[in-house]
Amino acid sequence: QKYGINDIPLILQDLQLNNEGTQLFHQNDPIFIGKRLFVNGQESPYLNVARGWIRLRILNASISRGYELRLDNDQDILVIAKDQGFLPEAKTVKSVFVGMGERVEILIDLNEGENISLIAGKKRDFFDKVSLFFDSDGQLFDNTVLEFRPEGLVSVFSGKPTLQSSNMAVLPTNIAKTREFHLDTTNAMINQKRFDPRRVDVYAKQGTVERWIISSSSPTGFRIQGAKFIIETVNDQATPLNELVWEDTLWINGKVQILVQFENLSSNTRPFIFGSSDLMQADKGSIGLIVVQ
């Protein structure tokens, strides 16, 4: 694969602009939901690309919005990596959700067919677009992430790619400690506390693994700095072994249980941060400090 040719980074961000193109932002709002989607700084971009498999490295750089990504022709997507590592094997899906701050890498087969688009949310028809003109209800005016315009002959290498990686995630068995965290999204608090730069919320030992049980009052994102984790269960359902992957950001919709591995040192003067990946929530106090010794 060639970076920038069939290996493409996509940075997604929703914005709210006035008629002069100035960004609108209300700091006191609990969340920020923009109506216009920009991808690598462009609205509704397209890409002329040779037929074959294309790799997309996607980053959700939005403040409060997550994206359910799919192809508008309902074609399969192969998920190969998230955040800090590769999956044990490519996962075939119709859609993939990317929360704030999350990274995901996918493969798309563009060997056959006409133009197709990667979209956020459901495919829209003419009447959907007309209704959004009058009442968007927080939805994007245009939910096209990227339109692909395949060119040329079918690639000789048109078979499904194989995935090989030497850094696969394995469930740790020696758990040093279990902690529980509840994110109150109404009041921007974690375990009924707001961020205090003078308070260390978590002391951990380098090289250890902890089990964190995380819940929230409404769906939101969560991140850990300076560490990595495996999602053990989601709403008490175990993650299949062929989907285990090292991550540092996740989406909470109920309860998530993770195994956190602390590999990097921090200090009282240079602590790591954990908490909400929604920057509006984090700015209001929904974060904490970690010292790893």
C-alpha positions as CSV (number, residue, x, y, z in Angstrom):
1,Q,0.0,0.0,0.0
2,K,1.1,3.6,-0.7
3,Y,0.4,6.3,1.9
4,G,-1.7,9.0,0.4
5,I,-2.7,6.9,-2.6
6,N,-4.6,3.9,-1.2
7,D,-3.6,4.3,2.4
8,I,-5.5,7.4,3.5
9,P,-5.7,9.3,6.9
10,L,-9.1,10.8,7.6
11,I,-9.6,13.3,10.4
12,L,-13.2,13.9,11.2
13,Q,-14.5,17.0,13.0
14,D,-18.0,18.6,13.2
15,L,-18.1,22.4,13.3
16,Q,-20.7,25.2,13.5
17,L,-20.0,28.2,11.3
18,N,-21.9,31.5,10.7
19,N,-22.5,33.0,7.3
20,E,-19.0,34.6,7.3
21,G,-17.3,31.3,8.0
22,T,-16.4,32.1,11.6
23,Q,-16.6,29.1,14.0
24,L,-19.4,29.3,16.6
25,F,-18.7,27.9,20.0
26,H,-20.6,28.3,23.3
27,Q,-18.3,27.4,26.1
28,N,-21.0,26.9,28.7
29,D,-23.0,24.3,26.8
30,P,-22.7,20.8,28.2
31,I,-21.7,19.3,24.8
32,F,-20.8,20.7,21.4
33,I,-22.6,19.3,18.3
34,G,-21.7,21.0,15.0
35,K,-24.0,20.7,12.0
36,R,-21.2,20.6,9.3
37,L,-18.8,17.7,8.9
38,F,-15.2,18.5,7.8
39,V,-12.8,15.7,6.8
40,N,-9.2,16.7,6.6
41,G,-10.5,20.3,6.6
42,Q,-12.9,19.7,3.6
43,E,-16.6,19.3,3.4
44,S,-18.0,16.4,1.3
45,P,-14.6,15.5,-0.1
46,Y,-14.1,12.9,-2.9
47,L,-11.1,10.7,-3.9
48,N,-10.2,9.4,-7.3
49,V,-8.5,6.1,-6.5
50,A,-7.3,3.0,-8.5
51,R,-9.4,-0.1,-8.1
52,G,-8.4,-2.4,-5.4
53,W,-8.4,-2.5,-1.6
54,I,-8.0,0.9,0.2
55,R,-6.9,1.4,3.8
56,L,-8.4,4.2,5.8
57,R,-6.8,5.4,9.1
58,I,-9.7,7.3,10.8
59,L,-9.4,9.7,13.8
60,N,-12.5,11.2,15.4
61,A,-11.3,14.7,16.3
62,S,-14.8,16.0,17.2
63,I,-15.4,17.5,20.6
64,S,-18.7,15.6,21.6
65,R,-19.9,13.7,18.5
66,G,-19.4,10.0,17.8
67,Y,-19.8,8.5,14.3
68,E,-21.4,5.3,13.1
69,L,-19.5,4.8,9.8
70,R,-20.8,2.7,7.0
71,L,-20.8,2.5,3.2
72,D,-23.8,3.9,1.4
73,N,-24.2,0.7,-0.7
74,D,-24.2,-1.5,2.5
75,Q,-21.0,-3.2,1.5
76,D,-18.8,-5.0,4.1
77,I,-16.0,-3.2,5.9
78,L,-13.0,-4.9,7.3
79,V,-11.8,-3.5,10.7
80,I,-8.1,-4.3,11.2
81,A,-6.9,-2.0,14.0
82,K,-8.0,0.3,16.8
83,D,-6.1,2.9,18.9
84,Q,-2.8,1.1,19.9
85,G,-2.9,-2.2,18.0
86,F,-4.1,-4.6,15.4
87,L,-7.0,-7.1,15.9
88,P,-6.0,-10.8,15.9
89,E,-7.9,-11.0,12.6
90,A,-9.8,-8.6,10.4
91,K,-13.4,-8.2,11.5
92,T,-16.1,-8.0,8.8
93,V,-18.8,-5.5,9.7
94,K,-21.5,-3.4,8.1
95,S,-20.7,-0.4,10.3
96,V,-18.1,0.7,12.9
97,F,-18.6,3.3,15.7
98,V,-15.8,5.8,16.4
99,G,-16.1,7.8,19.6
100,M,-14.4,11.0,20.4
101,G,-10.6,10.6,20.3
102,E,-10.8,7.1,19.0
103,R,-8.8,5.8,16.1
104,V,-9.8,2.9,13.8
105,E,-8.3,1.4,10.7
106,I,-10.5,-0.2,8.1
107,L,-10.1,-1.8,4.6
108,I,-12.6,-1.3,1.8
109,D,-12.8,-3.3,-1.4
110,L,-13.1,-0.9,-4.4
111,N,-12.4,-3.5,-7.1
112,E,-15.9,-3.5,-8.6
113,G,-18.8,-1.2,-9.0
114,E,-19.3,2.6,-9.3
115,N,-18.8,5.4,-7.0
116,I,-19.5,4.7,-3.3
117,S,-19.4,6.9,-0.2
118,L,-18.4,6.4,3.4
119,I,-21.1,8.0,5.4
120,A,-21.9,8.8,9.1
121,G,-25.2,7.4,10.1
122,K,-27.9,6.1,7.8
123,K,-28.2,6.6,4.1
124,R,-30.4,9.6,3.3
125,D,-32.9,10.1,0.5
126,F,-34.2,13.3,-0.9
127,F,-37.0,13.7,1.7
128,D,-34.5,13.2,4.5
129,K,-32.4,16.0,3.2
130,V,-35.4,18.3,2.8
131,S,-36.5,17.6,6.4
132,L,-33.0,18.4,7.7
133,F,-33.2,21.8,6.1
134,F,-36.1,22.7,8.4
135,D,-35.1,20.7,11.5
136,S,-31.7,19.0,11.8
137,D,-32.2,18.0,15.5
138,G,-28.4,17.8,16.0
139,Q,-27.8,15.8,12.8
140,L,-25.2,16.7,10.2
141,F,-26.4,18.7,7.2
142,D,-24.4,16.4,5.0
143,N,-23.3,13.0,6.4
144,T,-20.9,12.1,3.6
145,V,-17.4,11.4,5.0
146,L,-15.7,10.6,1.7
147,E,-16.8,9.7,-1.8
148,F,-14.7,7.1,-3.6
149,R,-14.4,7.3,-7.4
150,P,-12.7,4.1,-8.5
151,E,-10.7,4.3,-11.8
152,G,-9.0,1.8,-14.1
153,L,-9.1,-2.0,-14.3
154,V,-9.7,-4.4,-11.5
155,S,-6.6,-5.0,-9.4
156,V,-4.7,-8.2,-9.9
157,F,-4.5,-8.5,-6.1
158,S,-8.3,-8.4,-5.6
159,G,-8.5,-11.2,-2.9
160,K,-9.3,-10.5,0.7
161,P,-6.1,-9.2,2.5
162,T,-4.6,-11.3,5.2
163,L,-3.6,-9.8,8.5
164,Q,-0.4,-10.6,10.4
165,S,0.9,-8.9,13.5
166,S,3.3,-9.8,16.2
167,N,1.8,-7.5,18.8
168,M,-1.6,-9.1,19.5
169,A,-3.5,-8.3,22.7
170,V,-3.8,-11.1,25.3
171,L,-6.0,-11.0,28.3
172,P,-3.8,-10.5,31.4
173,T,-4.5,-12.8,34.4
174,N,-2.7,-11.2,37.3
175,I,-4.9,-8.3,38.4
176,A,-3.4,-6.1,41.0
177,K,-6.5,-4.0,41.9
178,T,-10.1,-3.4,40.9
179,R,-11.5,0.2,40.7
180,E,-14.9,1.5,39.7
181,F,-15.6,4.9,38.1
182,H,-19.0,6.5,37.3
183,L,-19.1,9.4,35.0
184,D,-22.0,11.9,35.8
185,T,-22.4,13.6,32.4
186,T,-25.0,16.1,33.8
187,N,-22.6,17.5,36.3
188,A,-19.3,16.6,34.6
189,M,-18.0,14.6,37.6
190,I,-16.3,11.3,38.2
191,N,-17.4,9.4,41.3
192,Q,-19.0,12.7,42.5
193,K,-15.8,14.6,42.2
194,R,-14.6,17.3,39.8
195,F,-11.0,17.7,38.7
196,D,-8.6,19.1,41.2
197,P,-5.0,19.6,40.1
198,R,-3.8,19.1,43.7
199,R,-5.5,15.7,44.0
200,V,-4.1,12.5,42.6
201,D,-7.0,10.1,42.0
202,V,-5.1,6.9,41.1
203,Y,-1.8,5.7,42.3
204,A,-0.6,2.7,40.2
205,K,2.6,0.6,40.0
206,Q,4.5,0.3,36.8
207,G,4.2,-3.1,35.2
208,T,0.9,-3.9,36.9
209,V,-2.6,-4.6,35.5
210,E,-5.8,-3.2,37.0
211,R,-9.4,-4.0,36.3
212,W,-11.5,-0.8,35.9
213,I,-15.3,-0.9,35.8
214,I,-16.6,2.2,34.1
215,S,-20.2,3.4,33.8
216,S,-21.9,6.7,32.9
217,S,-25.2,8.4,33.3
218,S,-25.5,8.8,29.6
219,P,-23.5,7.6,26.6
220,T,-20.1,9.3,26.4
221,G,-16.4,8.7,25.7
222,F,-13.6,7.7,28.0
223,R,-9.8,7.8,27.7
224,I,-6.6,7.0,29.6
225,Q,-3.3,8.7,29.0
226,G,0.0,6.9,29.3
227,A,-1.5,3.4,29.5
228,K,-3.4,0.9,27.4
229,F,-6.2,-1.4,28.0
230,I,-8.2,-4.3,26.7
231,I,-12.0,-4.2,26.8
232,E,-12.9,-7.3,28.9
233,T,-16.7,-7.0,28.9
234,V,-19.4,-4.6,27.6
235,N,-22.6,-4.7,29.6
236,D,-21.5,-8.0,31.1
237,Q,-20.9,-9.5,27.6
238,A,-17.3,-10.8,27.2
239,T,-15.3,-9.5,24.2
240,P,-14.6,-12.4,21.8
241,L,-10.9,-13.4,21.8
242,N,-10.6,-12.6,18.1
243,E,-11.6,-9.0,18.8
244,L,-9.2,-8.2,21.7
245,V,-7.1,-5.2,20.9
246,W,-5.0,-2.6,22.8
247,E,-6.9,0.6,23.2
248,D,-6.7,3.9,25.1
249,T,-10.2,5.3,24.3
250,L,-13.6,3.8,24.5
251,W,-17.3,4.5,24.2
252,I,-19.5,4.0,27.3
253,N,-23.2,3.1,26.8
254,G,-24.0,1.3,30.0
255,K,-21.1,-0.5,31.7
256,V,-17.6,-1.4,30.4
257,Q,-15.0,-3.5,32.1
258,I,-11.4,-3.0,31.1
259,L,-8.0,-4.4,32.0
260,V,-5.5,-1.5,32.2
261,Q,-1.8,-2.1,31.7
262,F,0.6,0.6,33.2
263,E,3.8,0.5,31.3
264,N,4.9,4.2,31.6
265,L,6.0,6.1,34.6
266,S,4.5,9.4,35.7
267,S,4.9,11.7,38.7
268,N,3.1,14.2,40.9
269,T,4.6,17.0,38.8
270,R,3.9,15.2,35.5
271,P,0.8,13.0,36.1
272,F,-1.3,11.2,33.4
273,I,-4.9,12.1,32.8
274,F,-8.0,9.9,32.6
275,G,-11.6,10.6,32.2
276,S,-14.1,11.9,29.6
277,S,-12.9,12.1,26.0
278,D,-15.7,14.7,25.4
279,L,-13.6,17.9,25.6
280,M,-16.6,19.9,26.9
281,Q,-17.1,17.4,29.8
282,A,-13.3,17.3,30.5
283,D,-13.1,21.1,30.5
284,K,-15.8,21.2,33.1
285,G,-14.0,18.7,35.4
286,S,-14.8,15.2,34.3
287,I,-11.1,14.1,34.5
288,G,-8.7,12.8,37.1
289,L,-5.0,12.3,37.6
290,I,-2.9,9.1,37.6
291,V,0.6,8.7,39.1
292,V,2.4,5.5,38.0
293,Q,5.5,4.7,40.1
